[in-house]
Amino acid sequence: MCAGLAALTACGGEGEKADPDAGTNGVGKLPAKKIESKARTVAGSADAVHLSGSLVSKGRTYKVDMKLKGDGGTGVVSTKGSRYELLRVGEELYLKADAGFWAHQGASGGHSGDAAAADKLDDKYVKVPSGDPSYKRLSGFTDKSVMLDGLLGLHGTITAGDRGEVGGVRTIRILGGQGGGGTLDVSLEGRPYPLRLQRAGGAGVIRLEDWNKDFKLSAPKDDHVVDYGQQIPTGT
């Protein structure tokens, strides 16, 4: 038997379960739909975010590593063996890749793919005209609102799942359609930012981090920009 009041108090607490929401922002106590709503709201109001991972769109898999904020974004996109950098400052969009990329795109697009022409473009920024057919698609990767609106959506009935951690931050998982409609891990520390998204139907997994962490965004110098002279390849 426990001896003394202090010992009795200790014994009495042994069967009590620890509060899973102790020391958190309290979001874990909310209905799952409300958690999703709060996560989308704080994400939409954030000044900046870093997205990385993979996503599937129209049958094509993209690997992305993008830093985004209100007036533009910068980072790398890879798909089908192609890798290129994107930079958008305001409405000005630039694409940068190596000579191998341009030679391959030129050949696949019915152009000569001439080595000299590809070398001219090697590691240089090519400005993508706003009227180019690829502008909307490529600029979408650099647009914080477009990316977040397109990613942060669960399908089906939304329910709350287990608590866990993402990058050392305590989280709660919410699920759409018992997980088949995607899952979203929401921070239980500080503001309830979404930290990890698994898209519905196996359409990719995205990490979301560095919320509100600003970064430098500036147009490339003129001597680092060249004119492609034709439509940007549709294979990008």
Secondary structure per residue as TSV (DSSP state, phi and psi in degrees):
chain	resnum	aa	ss	phi	psi
A	1	M	-	360.0	151.1
A	2	C	-	-73.0	140.9
A	3	A	-	-108.3	128.6
A	4	G	H	86.9	158.8
A	5	L	H	-62.1	-41.6
A	6	A	H	-62.6	-41.9
A	7	A	H	-67.3	-39.3
A	8	L	H	-62.0	-41.1
A	9	T	H	-62.6	-42.2
A	10	A	H	-65.1	-42.5
A	11	C	H	-64.3	-39.3
A	12	G	H	-63.9	-24.0
A	13	G	T	-90.5	-6.1
A	14	E	T	-62.9	-33.6
A	15	G	T	-87.7	-3.5
A	16	E	-	-80.2	138.4
A	17	K	-	-84.2	140.8
A	18	A	-	-67.6	142.1
A	19	D	-	-72.5	115.8
A	20	P	T	-66.0	-15.5
A	21	D	T	-101.3	3.7
A	22	A	T	-62.4	129.2
A	23	G	T	77.0	9.9
A	24	T	S	-103.1	-177.4
A	25	N	-	-82.5	1.6
A	26	G	S	83.6	-3.5
A	27	V	G	-62.6	-30.6
A	28	G	G	-62.5	-17.7
A	29	K	G	-83.8	-11.3
A	30	L	S	-83.5	158.8
A	31	P	-	-60.6	149.7
A	32	A	H	-56.5	-41.3
A	33	K	H	-62.6	-36.7
A	34	K	H	-69.8	-36.4
A	35	I	H	-61.7	-45.4
A	36	E	H	-59.8	-44.3
A	37	S	H	-61.7	-44.6
A	38	K	H	-64.4	-41.3
A	39	A	H	-62.8	-43.0
A	40	R	H	-65.5	-38.3
A	41	T	H	-65.7	-48.6
A	42	V	H	-69.5	-32.4
A	43	A	H	-64.9	-43.6
A	44	G	H	-65.3	-28.3
A	45	S	H	-92.2	-4.1
A	46	A	-	-69.9	148.3
A	47	D	S	-79.1	-28.2
A	48	A	E	-158.5	160.0
A	49	V	E	-158.2	155.1
A	50	H	E	-115.5	118.3
A	51	L	E	-108.1	136.0
A	52	S	E	-149.4	146.5
A	53	G	E	141.0	-151.4
A	54	S	E	-128.4	150.9
A	55	L	E	-148.1	149.7
A	56	V	E	-111.2	127.4
A	57	S	E	-138.1	123.2
A	58	K	T	53.0	42.8
A	59	G	T	81.2	-1.8
A	60	R	E	-111.6	135.6
A	61	T	E	-94.4	129.5
A	62	Y	E	-117.1	138.6
A	63	K	E	-103.7	128.4
A	64	V	E	-125.8	148.3
A	65	D	E	-147.3	90.0
A	66	M	E	-125.8	137.7
A	67	K	E	-102.8	128.0
A	68	L	E	-128.8	145.0
A	69	K	E	-149.3	-175.6
A	70	G	T	-58.7	-37.4
A	71	D	T	-104.2	17.0
A	72	G	E	152.9	-165.1
A	73	G	E	-168.6	167.9
A	74	T	E	-152.2	148.2
A	75	G	E	161.4	-162.7
A	76	V	E	-124.8	139.1
A	77	V	E	-125.7	136.2
A	78	S	E	-128.3	139.3
A	79	T	E	-160.3	136.5
A	80	K	T	47.6	45.8
A	81	G	T	81.3	-6.1
A	82	S	E	-97.1	139.8
A	83	R	E	-134.9	130.8
A	84	Y	E	-149.3	155.0
A	85	E	E	-97.2	144.7
A	86	L	E	-122.4	141.6
A	87	L	E	-141.5	124.6
A	88	R	E	-127.7	128.4
A	89	V	E	-122.9	109.1
A	90	G	T	64.1	-124.0
A	91	E	T	-95.8	-3.5
A	92	E	E	-85.3	118.5
A	93	L	E	-113.4	133.7
A	94	Y	E	-127.7	147.5
A	95	L	E	-126.0	137.8
A	96	K	E	-133.9	134.1
A	97	A	E	-151.1	173.2
A	98	D	-	-88.3	175.7
A	99	A	H	-61.8	-36.2
A	100	G	H	-60.7	-39.3
A	101	F	H	-61.8	-48.6
A	102	W	H	-69.1	-36.2
A	103	A	H	-63.8	-42.2
A	104	H	H	-66.6	-44.2
A	105	Q	H	-65.4	-39.0
A	106	G	H	-63.6	-42.8
A	107	A	H	-67.2	-43.5
A	108	S	H	-71.8	-21.6
A	109	G	T	-92.7	5.3
A	110	G	T	89.4	5.8
A	111	H	S	-95.1	173.8
A	112	S	-	-66.1	-30.7
A	113	G	-	63.4	25.6
A	114	D	-	-53.8	133.1
A	115	A	H	-60.3	-38.3
A	116	A	H	-64.8	-41.5
A	117	A	H	-65.9	-40.5
A	118	A	H	-65.4	-39.1
A	119	D	H	-63.1	-32.9
A	120	K	H	-62.9	-32.4
A	121	L	H	-91.2	-9.8
A	122	D	T	-56.0	120.8
A	123	D	T	57.7	25.6
A	124	K	E	-110.6	155.4
A	125	Y	E	-83.0	134.8
A	126	V	E	-111.0	123.7
A	127	K	E	-76.5	129.7
A	128	V	E	-94.6	113.4
A	129	P	-	-61.6	144.9
A	130	S	T	-62.8	-22.7
A	131	G	T	-88.5	-2.8
A	132	D	S	-69.9	140.0
A	133	P	T	-56.3	-26.8
A	134	S	T	-88.0	-7.1
A	135	Y	H	-59.7	-49.3
A	136	K	H	-61.7	-44.2
A	137	R	H	-67.3	-46.6
A	138	L	H	-68.1	-41.2
A	139	S	H	-66.3	-25.4
A	140	G	H	-59.1	-33.7
A	141	F	T	-67.1	-20.5
A	142	T	T	-103.7	4.7
A	143	D	-	-105.6	113.0
A	144	K	H	-58.1	-46.4
A	145	S	H	-65.3	-43.9
A	146	V	H	-61.8	-46.3
A	147	M	H	-65.7	-47.3
A	148	L	H	-68.0	-41.8
A	149	D	H	-62.7	-36.6
A	150	G	H	-76.9	-26.7
A	151	L	H	-93.4	-41.8
A	152	L	S	-83.7	63.9
A	153	G	-	-140.8	122.5
A	154	L	-	-100.0	148.8
A	155	H	-	-112.8	141.8
A	156	G	S	90.3	-174.7
A	157	T	S	-66.2	130.4
A	158	I	E	-94.6	127.2
A	159	T	E	-130.2	161.3
A	160	A	E	-90.6	139.9
A	161	G	E	-112.3	-145.6
A	162	D	E	-82.1	159.8
A	163	R	E	-88.2	149.8
A	164	G	E	-160.0	-152.1
A	165	E	E	-141.7	144.9
A	166	V	E	-131.0	116.3
A	167	G	T	59.5	33.5
A	168	G	T	82.2	1.9
A	169	V	E	-103.0	131.8
A	170	R	E	-66.6	139.2
A	171	T	E	-139.2	164.8
A	172	I	E	-124.7	139.5
A	173	R	E	-98.1	134.0
A	174	I	E	-115.2	147.1
A	175	L	E	-125.3	142.4
A	176	G	E	-102.4	129.3
A	177	G	G	55.9	43.4
A	178	Q	G	59.5	25.1
A	179	G	G	109.1	-26.6
A	180	G	T	-68.4	-21.7
A	181	G	T	-97.9	17.0
A	182	G	-	103.3	160.4
A	183	T	E	-134.1	152.6
A	184	L	E	-138.5	124.2
A	185	D	E	-96.1	120.0
A	186	V	E	-111.2	137.2
A	187	S	E	-64.2	136.1
A	188	L	S	-101.1	7.6
A	189	E	S	-120.7	131.5
A	190	G	S	65.9	-141.1
A	191	R	S	-74.9	146.1
A	192	P	-	-79.1	63.3
A	193	Y	-	-72.6	145.1
A	194	P	E	-71.5	133.4
A	195	L	E	-114.6	-23.6
A	196	R	E	-152.8	133.2
A	197	L	E	-125.7	128.9
A	198	Q	E	-109.1	116.7
A	199	R	-	-75.8	155.2
A	200	A	G	-61.6	146.7
A	201	G	G	67.1	24.5
A	202	G	G	66.9	28.9
A	203	A	-	-89.0	28.5
A	204	G	-	116.7	162.6
A	205	V	E	-129.3	130.6
A	206	I	E	-126.4	132.4
A	207	R	E	-94.5	140.1
A	208	L	E	-123.7	118.2
A	209	E	E	-147.0	-178.4
A	210	D	-	53.5	40.7
A	211	W	T	-60.3	131.6
A	212	N	T	66.6	10.7
A	213	K	-	-86.9	110.1
A	214	D	-	-70.9	158.1
A	215	F	-	-148.2	158.2
A	216	K	-	-75.7	137.1
A	217	L	-	-139.0	112.7
A	218	S	-	-146.5	150.4
A	219	A	-	-66.9	147.6
A	220	P	-	-67.3	155.7
A	221	K	-	-66.6	152.0
A	222	D	G	-55.8	-36.5
A	223	D	G	-76.0	-1.5
A	224	H	G	-106.2	6.7
A	225	V	E	-117.7	133.2
A	226	V	E	-127.1	160.8
A	227	D	-	-94.7	123.6
A	228	Y	-	-70.2	-32.5
A	229	G	-	83.8	3.5
A	230	Q	S	-161.1	-178.3
A	231	Q	-	-62.9	144.1
A	232	I	-	-64.4	135.4
A	233	P	-	-53.6	136.5
A	234	T	T	-72.5	-11.9
A	235	G	T	-78.0	-5.6
A	236	T	-	-71.7	360.0
